[in-house]
Amino acid sequence: LAEILRRRSDDFGTHELAMVLWALAQGRVAGCTDLATHLALAAAGRLHEASVGSLANLLWAGASLRLQVPELPGAAVRQLEADCQKSLLAEASPQSLANISWALAAFQVSAEHATPTLDAVVFRVMSQCEEFRPAELVATAWSLATTHGTDDVPEIWASVAALAASSAIDKKQ
């Protein structure tokens, strides 16, 4: 199956590539690094075609698999900047936003490059907190702290961490 996927990867769109990578990561498939790297490189070249959800799945899968493919987060940051300008992140699901922010931190994307996307995520969290589950808030807060370090977290980002803690406590009661 791996050889067929590799051979036919040019036939797949970004959504299909994202789903195969997601399945590899979710299933913790042993020995899939070469195939996953091949698929991630194929996807990185076509991110302009990707929906925000597919982009989130690609990033999450790549980070979960610990792929050493700098082209994926690099291309994703450029696409996310374009998506921010088009306000596409305003329509993204809370899960997609949490996955994007978590993956940018896991890929160790610099604060300079991640900030426009993370600012858009924070805006959504602050304006529509009730839509986010505690786990999504926690992942977002972790990504902000990881990307910017604890000494350089703007006050509004620290508010995300407080919202996460508050939401988690409210859900338990």
N, C-alpha and C positions, 0 to 999 in steps of 0.2 A: 504494500500500500504506500509506503514512504516513497518508493521510486516513482510510482504513478503520480503522487501528489507533486513531487519535484518536477517531473516531466511536464505536467499539465498546469503548473503554477501560472504560466502566462495567460491561460484561459480564465483564471479566476479574477473576479473583481475584488476591491478592497474588503467588502463585507465577507466574502467567502474566505479570503485569506485571514481575516480577523477571527472568524469562527473556527477555522482549523487550528490557528495558534492558541485560541482560547481553550479548545478541546485538549490540546497537548498539555497546556499548563494545568487545567482543571483536573485532568486525568493523571497528572504527574507521570507521564509516559517516559520510561527510562530510555536513554540512548537516542533522544530525539533532537539533540542540540544542532546537528548538521542540517536536518530538515527544517527545524524552526528558524535557524539563521537564514537559510535560503529563502523561506517564505517571508521573513521579516524584511529582507532586502528587496524582495519583489514588491512588498506592500509600501515600503518607504518611497519608492519611485512613483507611486500612484496616490499619494495621500490627498492630492487635490480633488480626487474623486470621492473621498471618504466622507461619510456622515460623521457627526460628532460621536454618535454611539459606536460606530465601527472604529473610529480613532481611539476612543476610550478602551475598547476591547483589545485593540492592537497593543497599545501602551501597557495595559495591565498584564497581558500575556507575556510580552517581551520582558517586562520587569520581573514578573513571577518566575519566568524561566531563566532569569539572570543572563539574558543574551548579551553578548559583547558586540553589539551592532550599533555604533554611534550614529549611523545614518537614520535609524528609526526615531530616536528622540529628537535629533537635529531637524529632520523633516517635519516631525510632529509639531515642534515649537513654531516653525515657520507657518504651518497650516493653522495652528491654533491662533496665532496673531492675526491671520487673515479672517478666521472665524470670529474673533473678538470684534474686529472692525465691522463685520457684517451682522453683529449681534446674535450669531448662531448659538453661542453658549447660553444665552438667555432662554433658549428653548430646550436645552439639554436636560436630561433627567438628573436628579440628585445623585443617583448611582454613577452615572457617567462622569459627572463633575468630580466626585470623590475618587473614582478610579484614575482620572486624568491627573489630579493633583498628587495622589499617592505615587503614581508611576513616575511623574517628573522628579519627585524627591528620591525614589528608589533608583532611578537612572542617574542621579546626582547631577541633574541639569542645574546650571548655575543660577543664582538668584537673579542676576541681570537678564537672563534669557527666559526664566520662568515667571517673572513678576507680572507681565501683562495678563497672562492666563490666570495666574493665581488671584490677581486683583478682581478679575471677572467672576471667579468662583466665590471669592469672599463677598462680593456685592450680592450675588444670589443667596448665599447663606444668610447674610444679614437682613436681606429684605424678605426672604421667604423661608425662614428657619423651620417653620412647622412642616414643611415638605420633606425635610431631611431626617432620616432615621439616626439614632445615636451613633451607630457604627460609621455612617457616612460623615457625620460631624467629627468624630474622633480621627478618622483617616485624613480628613482635610486639615484639622488642627495639627496632626503629626507632620503632615507634609509641609505646612507653613514653617513650623519650628525647625524641621530638618533642613529645609532649603535656605532659611535665613539665619539659623542659629538663635539661641535663646536671647542673646544680647541685642539682636537686630530685628526683633519682631514688632512691627508697628502696632499701636494700641488697638486698632480695629481687628487685626489678626488675632491678638490675644483674646478679644471678645468671642471669636469663633471657638476657642478652647473653652471659655466659660459657658457658651451656649451648649457645647457638646456635653459638658459635665451636668449642666442643669437638665438637659433633655434626657440624659441617661437616668438621672435620679427620678425625674417625673414618670418615666416609663416603668420604673420598678414599683412605684407606689400605686 
